[in-house]
């Protein structure tokens, strides 16, 4: 907010009320009306040059999302184009272009602003000429935002194009600003909780017209005048009695009561009155408010397709899931289920982050079979990675009993979406379970090993080692699963990532797993294509020394089929010890490879 005032002039009449205008407005906006921090409400009195004004305006327009610019002083008419100029202390007739601030300069600054909403208040003579600040009379306030991100502009002028603004002799404030301050500080009796710019202007116009003062002029772009501008200090809050929403045998609250609450939430959110908004949401999530009435309010909020309305529905559902006593939570879930609103999953996920396992038993007894699985899914999602170990264990067991396929599907989604830290917690908690559902532990590890990027898998290996120690069984299982199940062309990246993380033992273990299945020829080719010849040689060496005879023979035949004599020779030379040679003799003879067996493996007997 920038408040510009000029009260002393070298060549024009002084305007003492300009200073008191600015001083009072600073107190209004940093106090009872907006509670702005002083750093965000800048007074600029008697600027010495037009550059000082232009630079201050530019800084204000690029320092916030909503900006208010105010000027009080003499309005003078430009020498050539008869546009509005804002007078400064040294302004002089016939030299206004150089000694005052042409309003079109401010217009250009607004056009380049990063602010989304701009409010301009001009308390000076001829101020409505600002609405024709362009090069032609037809240009108007809409031109202020051409090509830029300014969504809405509201200009309020104290006087028409050819009218003077008045400062009554001896008055503390100018006529226009005094009436404006009166509306801001006294409010509008019987008005809404928050005043829009349109409401402020209408009240201001009525007051000034009744006092015989110049009639102000507004101009609005993109209906900014309908957006809440400030609190109505004359408004006495009429809050719906929340006791009507409590469990009782009495008459149900009328629909308009529910909708009134929804409107209150909407007003608070649009006006960014976050403290009041959170307090009301918390009260509505209170244990004593009945479940079906909470569900009805959420349903009303979801009827509004605007994003903020859905946000409010989700905020309330999340608060209920967090604060409602777990014995009462199934009633809310059932009510939301009957109302068929999407926010029930938000509520369940919030509940999953901290509720006792008893909530699952209540849901198991209350929900139909077809809905129980979905409820468990969202509870489980909320519990994932949370410290509620008992809930995690109970949820996975309940889901295992009722819907094994959904549990496996959820674990795969967990593998895709959760952070490394949460995944580590999930893996450890699943291993700790004594249920038959231990297989879910392997499901999660395999899902992470095959679905996450190599660097993520390596990061999870490191996290598990940090939590469980160097001998982490889960880290070992993850390395082995990734080595066995990742695509062949991903194997070099995975081993390279392990080496990059200085996990040489894990890299060696991964190569060992890769050396004992039927993909050896493909993997060695992939490693050599990636320039990792040593890893390819190590896979061949491990296959020759420890691989199953059938895998060894298959690899030998595949190397021959691909005409890779060097790979074949490396594999043959990797066989050591007479026991190993003897074990390979029969499968090689069955495959018609006895010549290789004699020449390469028993060269001295040839």
PyMOL commands that set and color helices and strands:
alter all, ss='L'
color gray80, all
select helices_A, chain A and resi 17-30+38-40+50-61+96-99+103-111+127-132+141-145+175-186+197-210+224-226+242-245+255-270+274-284+291-303+307-323+326-339+344-352+358-366+369-383+389-402+404-417+420-432+436-451+454-468+473-485+488-500+504-514+520-529+533-546+549-561+565-573+578-590+594-599+603-605
alter helices_A, ss='H'
color red, helices_A
select strands_A, chain A and resi 2-5+42-45+66-72+75-77+84-86+101-102+117-123+152-157+194-196+217-221+228-231
alter strands_A, ss='S'
color yellow, strands_A
deselect
rebuild
show_as cartoon
